[in-house]
């Protein structure tokens, strides 16, 4: 009889411990969720870009790799190490951006279809880079905007070429209409360049989000 009650008590103890662990795990998940909301709703807006991000002027002239100094080649290699098979190029000439939200919506569409997608951004506007970093580098923990510079000591005349040589290794791009780099990328061939249509970009295909549809 004693043995019977002992087994029952051990069984009840094990069940209680398992239930307690489940409750603790649930509370941990809830706390993490609350904390993430706090980070999101109270995040500090970026006032100044870090040294890894910078806007540069667009130019028609592109220096060949053989004519560029070793430091510029090293810069291209460093940037390409942060670029993955899921990276899209984003080319934004400020004077051709009527509404930055059009491009943000297009980038959101990219991430809906490819969760691992990130973006290598080339722009001549610091305000645009600040906005994209605020939107996509969520909670300052997940970085979807790939750094576009590492060495400020490189002569600025090579920066446009550095960015272009990084862009040309990407298969897919989002661009402002008629941008300098867009036209040059199309000449290479085999590269997709999307210019968002502001009348359609905010329309999301919900069927892709519903399993089995």
FENCOR-V450401 format. One record per backbone hydrogen bond with DSSP energy under -1.0 kcal/mol. NH is the residue of the N-H (numbers start at 1). CO is the residue of the C=O. If there is no record, write none. Layout:
BEGIN
{{NH | CO} {NH | CO}}
END
This chain:
BEGIN
{{5 | 1} {6 | 2} {7 | 3} {8 | 4} {9 | 5} {10 | 6} {11 | 7} {12 | 8} {13 | 9} {14 | 10} {15 | 11} {16 | 12} {17 | 13} {18 | 14} {19 | 15} {20 | 16} {21 | 17} {22 | 18} {23 | 19} {24 | 20} {25 | 21} {26 | 22} {27 | 23} {28 | 24} {29 | 25} {30 | 26} {31 | 27} {32 | 28} {33 | 29} {34 | 30} {35 | 31} {36 | 32} {37 | 33} {38 | 34} {39 | 35} {40 | 36} {41 | 37} {42 | 38} {53 | 50} {56 | 123} {67 | 64} {68 | 65} {73 | 69} {74 | 70} {75 | 71} {76 | 72} {77 | 73} {78 | 74} {79 | 75} {80 | 76} {81 | 77} {82 | 79} {87 | 84} {88 | 118} {89 | 172} {90 | 120} {91 | 174} {92 | 122} {96 | 93} {97 | 94} {102 | 99} {104 | 100} {105 | 101} {106 | 102} {107 | 103} {108 | 104} {109 | 105} {110 | 106} {111 | 107} {112 | 108} {113 | 109} {114 | 110} {117 | 114} {119 | 144} {120 | 88} {122 | 90} {129 | 125} {130 | 126} {131 | 127} {132 | 128} {133 | 129} {134 | 130} {135 | 131} {136 | 132} {137 | 133} {138 | 136} {140 | 137} {141 | 138} {142 | 138} {146 | 119} {148 | 52} {149 | 52} {158 | 155} {159 | 156} {162 | 158} {163 | 159} {164 | 160} {165 | 161} {166 | 162} {167 | 163} {168 | 164} {169 | 166} {170 | 167} {173 | 192} {174 | 89} {175 | 194} {176 | 91} {179 | 176} {183 | 179} {184 | 180} {185 | 181} {186 | 182} {187 | 183} {189 | 185} {192 | 171} {194 | 173} {200 | 197} {201 | 197} {203 | 200} {206 | 204} {208 | 205} {209 | 206} {210 | 207} {213 | 210}}
END
